[in-house]
Amino acid sequence: MKSRAWAVVIVTCLAFCPSVDGQKSTEVFIPVGQSTGLSGKLTLIGKITAVNAQNRTVTATDQTGTRTVQLSERTKVYLDFSKLRMPSKPGTVADILPGRLAEVKFEGNDRGEGVAEWIKVQME
């Protein structure tokens, strides 16, 4: 009976634990705006209006207004080549250019505030 109780506990934990680690490792391959459970809920999607590589900031405008996003040394940059029917790949701050559509996921799931965990830039 004890093993059955443990099995129920394990299955329950697995059912309610998010697959965050799996999504983090595959995020580079997901196009802008298509991250299940994140896009539009926990992310900012907008046009890049300015980039300050020295201060590590990116300014983007979406339907709610303009926001300046802080990038840290830990911030991942992903380049979304899906519109060109090419595979996406990791990038650098130098790849973030004004005029491009971008999606930003903030650390700690704070939508629109704080430091970016990752920024995904749509390449055209």
Secondary structure, DSSP 8 states (H G I E B T S, - for coil): -HHHHHHHHHHHHHHHS--HHHHHHHGGGS-TT--TTTTTTTEEEEEEEEEETTTTEEEEEETTEEEEEEEEEEEEEEEE-GGGTS--EEE-GGG--TTSEEEEEEGGG-TTSSEEEEEEEE--
